[in-house]
Structure formats: structure tokens, C-alpha cells
Amino acid sequence: MKFAGSLLFVMLLLGNFLKAQDITKANSYPEQVGEIVFNPKTDKANFELCDNGWTYEYYGPGTTYKGGAKALKSYLLTHYRYKPAYKNITGYVTIRFLVSCKAQTDRFRVFQLDDNYQKTNFDAGFITHLTTLCKSLDKWVAGSFNGKPVNTYYYINFKMLNGRIKEITP
């Protein structure tokens, strides 16, 4: 009986020690998975977020583009300019960014995959062109939670085939 009590005591101590280590590890991770942290080299210093920067995923609060996905796709397809230098670009580009509670955008981040789903780096001019197009979208409708406008993450996926947009998924 004495042994069982000692064993229980040691297990409780060990459990508390491991729990403290987990808390320390957790404090070194971002607030959310996929959090977009401010980068002074690429982001606007005057971009303001509400609610101490708390940011939701777009699908919960209902962030959208005026006219919906159809209007967003139409704008991007109309303004995209193919160049022969893009002819070897086949794969996927995801542009992720923040839409503030004031329906303004910033903190654009780009993720690129080739057609075998391997990380890659496409032509810099092409990436700049797509990012500039996404930055020029100016008819955002901020999402809301309990009737209050909120900040949200948003992303646009481009499926590219030989430098041409094959599909857009907002």
C-alpha cells in the first residue's frame, strides 16, 4: 500500500512537470495555426486590425467579396495578363492575406506548388503580377461576429497551366 501511494505521488509530480513543459512549449507557438505575423519589409505599417488583432478564418464570420465568388473571379480573369515568359508555369499558387474589420487588406503571403505538389518558386514577375492583382481587389465585405465587424484571414487559390489561369478558388 505504501508503495502504491509513493508511486501515485511520483506520477503526480511527473505529470505536473510534463504539463509545465507543455505550457512552455505552447507559449512559443503562434496564437493560431497559420497566423500571419506583421513583416515590416512587406506589410503596411498603417494597416489596422480591430479587437487587438484577433483574426478569424473567413468562413465563420462570412467575409466575402461584393458580388461573390463570381465577381472576384471575373475581376482576376479580366485583369490577368499572360506573358510568354509564363509558359512553363504549371502548378498552384495560394495567396493568403488578412481582411480587416474595415474591409481593407494586407499581409499578403504566397505559397507555390508545382504540378506534382512540390514546393517551388515560379517566375518572380508572375508572382508579383498575381499578388498585385489580389491587392487591387477593393470590394471586400468584412465578416461579422455577433453583429460586430471582425478581422479575417482569406485566401485565393490559382491553378495554373502553361502560364494561364485554369481555375480560381476563392
VEXDREN-2710 file (C-alpha; in Angstrom, 1 decimal):
% VEXDREN-2710
k/r/px/py/pz
1/MET/0.0/0.0/0.0
2/LYS/2.9/2.3/0.9
3/PHE/4.5/1.5/-2.5
4/ALA/1.2/2.4/-4.3
5/GLY/1.0/5.7/-2.5
6/SER/4.6/6.6/-3.3
7/LEU/4.1/5.6/-7.0
8/LEU/1.0/7.8/-7.2
9/PHE/2.9/10.7/-5.7
10/VAL/5.8/10.3/-8.2
11/MET/3.3/10.1/-11.1
12/LEU/1.6/13.3/-10.0
13/LEU/4.9/15.1/-9.7
14/LEU/6.0/13.8/-13.1
15/GLY/2.6/14.8/-14.6
16/ASN/2.8/18.3/-13.3
17/PHE/6.4/18.6/-14.6
18/LEU/5.4/17.5/-18.1
19/LYS/2.3/19.7/-18.1
20/ALA/4.6/22.7/-17.2
21/GLN/6.9/21.8/-20.1
22/ASP/3.9/21.6/-22.5
23/ILE/2.7/25.1/-21.4
24/THR/6.2/26.5/-22.0
25/LYS/6.3/24.9/-25.5
26/ALA/2.8/26.2/-26.3
27/ASN/3.8/29.7/-25.5
28/SER/6.5/29.6/-28.2
29/TYR/3.9/28.8/-30.9
30/PRO/1.7/31.4/-32.8
31/GLU/-1.7/32.3/-31.4
32/GLN/-3.3/30.4/-34.3
33/VAL/-2.2/27.9/-36.8
34/GLY/-1.3/29.8/-40.0
35/GLU/-1.2/33.2/-38.2
36/ILE/0.2/35.9/-40.5
37/VAL/2.6/37.9/-38.4
38/PHE/3.4/41.5/-39.4
39/ASN/6.6/41.9/-41.5
40/PRO/7.8/45.5/-41.7
41/LYS/9.6/44.7/-45.1
42/THR/6.4/43.8/-46.9
43/ASP/3.4/44.9/-44.9
44/LYS/1.8/48.3/-44.5
45/ALA/2.7/49.9/-41.1
46/ASN/-0.7/51.7/-41.0
47/PHE/-2.8/48.6/-41.6
48/GLU/-5.1/48.5/-38.6
49/LEU/-6.8/45.4/-37.1
50/CYS/-9.6/45.6/-34.7
51/ASP/-10.0/43.6/-31.4
52/ASN/-6.3/43.6/-30.5
53/GLY/-5.6/41.8/-33.8
54/TRP/-7.7/38.7/-33.2
55/THR/-8.4/37.2/-36.6
56/TYR/-11.0/34.6/-37.6
57/GLU/-10.9/32.3/-40.6
58/TYR/-13.1/33.7/-43.4
59/TYR/-15.8/31.0/-43.4
60/GLY/-17.0/31.6/-39.9
61/PRO/-17.8/35.3/-39.9
62/GLY/-18.8/35.3/-43.6
63/THR/-16.1/37.5/-45.2
64/THR/-16.9/37.9/-48.9
65/TYR/-16.3/39.9/-52.0
66/LYS/-19.0/42.2/-53.2
67/GLY/-20.8/40.3/-56.0
68/GLY/-19.5/37.0/-54.5
69/ALA/-17.0/34.5/-56.0
70/LYS/-18.3/35.2/-59.5
71/ALA/-17.3/38.9/-59.3
72/LEU/-14.0/38.1/-57.7
73/LYS/-13.1/35.5/-60.4
74/SER/-14.3/37.8/-63.2
75/TYR/-12.1/40.6/-62.0
76/LEU/-9.0/38.4/-61.7
77/LEU/-9.5/36.8/-65.1
78/THR/-10.2/40.1/-66.8
79/HIS/-7.1/41.8/-65.3
80/TYR/-4.6/38.9/-65.6
81/ARG/-2.1/39.4/-68.3
82/TYR/-0.4/36.4/-69.8
83/LYS/3.2/36.8/-70.9
84/PRO/5.2/34.2/-73.0
85/ALA/7.7/34.2/-70.0
86/TYR/5.0/32.4/-68.0
87/LYS/4.6/29.5/-70.5
88/ASN/6.4/27.0/-68.2
89/ILE/4.3/27.8/-65.1
90/THR/2.1/24.9/-64.3
91/GLY/1.0/24.3/-60.7
92/TYR/-0.7/26.0/-57.9
93/VAL/-0.4/29.4/-56.2
94/THR/-2.2/30.3/-53.0
95/ILE/-2.3/33.9/-51.9
96/ARG/-3.3/34.3/-48.3
97/PHE/-4.0/37.6/-46.6
98/LEU/-5.9/39.5/-44.0
99/VAL/-9.2/41.3/-44.5
100/SER/-9.6/43.8/-41.6
101/CYS/-12.9/44.7/-39.9
102/LYS/-12.8/47.8/-42.1
103/ALA/-12.7/45.7/-45.2
104/GLN/-9.1/46.6/-46.0
105/THR/-6.4/44.0/-47.0
106/ASP/-2.8/43.5/-46.2
107/ARG/-0.2/40.9/-45.1
108/PHE/-0.2/39.0/-48.4
109/ARG/1.7/35.7/-48.3
110/VAL/2.3/33.4/-51.3
111/PHE/2.6/29.6/-51.3
112/GLN/3.7/27.9/-54.6
113/LEU/3.5/24.2/-55.6
114/ASP/4.4/22.6/-58.9
115/ASP/2.0/20.2/-60.7
116/ASN/3.5/17.4/-58.5
117/TYR/2.5/19.3/-55.4
118/GLN/6.1/20.0/-54.5
119/LYS/7.2/23.4/-53.2
120/THR/8.6/25.6/-55.9
121/ASN/9.4/29.2/-56.9
122/PHE/7.7/30.4/-60.0
123/ASP/8.9/33.4/-62.0
124/ALA/9.1/36.4/-59.7
125/GLY/7.4/38.7/-62.2
126/PHE/4.5/36.3/-62.4
127/ILE/4.1/36.1/-58.6
128/THR/4.3/39.9/-58.3
129/HIS/1.6/40.1/-61.0
130/LEU/-0.8/37.7/-59.2
131/THR/-0.1/39.3/-55.8
132/THR/-0.7/42.8/-57.3
133/LEU/-4.0/41.6/-58.7
134/CYS/-5.1/40.3/-55.4
135/LYS/-4.0/43.5/-53.7
136/SER/-6.1/45.5/-56.2
137/LEU/-9.4/43.7/-55.2
138/ASP/-11.1/46.6/-53.4
139/LYS/-14.7/45.5/-52.8
140/TRP/-14.4/43.3/-49.7
141/VAL/-17.2/42.9/-47.2
142/ALA/-15.8/42.3/-43.8
143/GLY/-17.2/39.4/-41.9
144/SER/-19.0/39.9/-38.6
145/PHE/-19.4/38.0/-35.3
146/ASN/-22.4/38.9/-33.1
147/GLY/-23.2/41.8/-35.4
148/LYS/-19.7/43.3/-35.0
149/PRO/-17.2/43.5/-38.0
150/VAL/-14.2/41.3/-37.4
151/ASN/-10.7/40.7/-39.0
152/THR/-10.5/37.5/-41.0
153/TYR/-7.9/35.5/-43.0
154/TYR/-8.7/34.9/-46.6
155/TYR/-7.1/33.0/-49.4
156/ILE/-7.3/32.7/-53.2
157/ASN/-6.0/29.6/-55.0
158/PHE/-4.9/29.7/-58.6
159/LYS/-4.5/26.6/-60.7
160/MET/-2.1/27.4/-63.5
161/LEU/-1.5/25.5/-66.7
162/ASN/1.3/26.7/-69.0
163/GLY/1.1/30.2/-67.6
164/ARG/-2.6/30.6/-68.0
165/ILE/-5.2/30.5/-65.2
166/LYS/-7.1/27.2/-65.4
167/GLU/-9.1/27.7/-62.2
168/ILE/-9.6/30.1/-59.3
169/THR/-10.9/29.0/-55.9
170/PRO/-11.7/31.8/-53.5
END
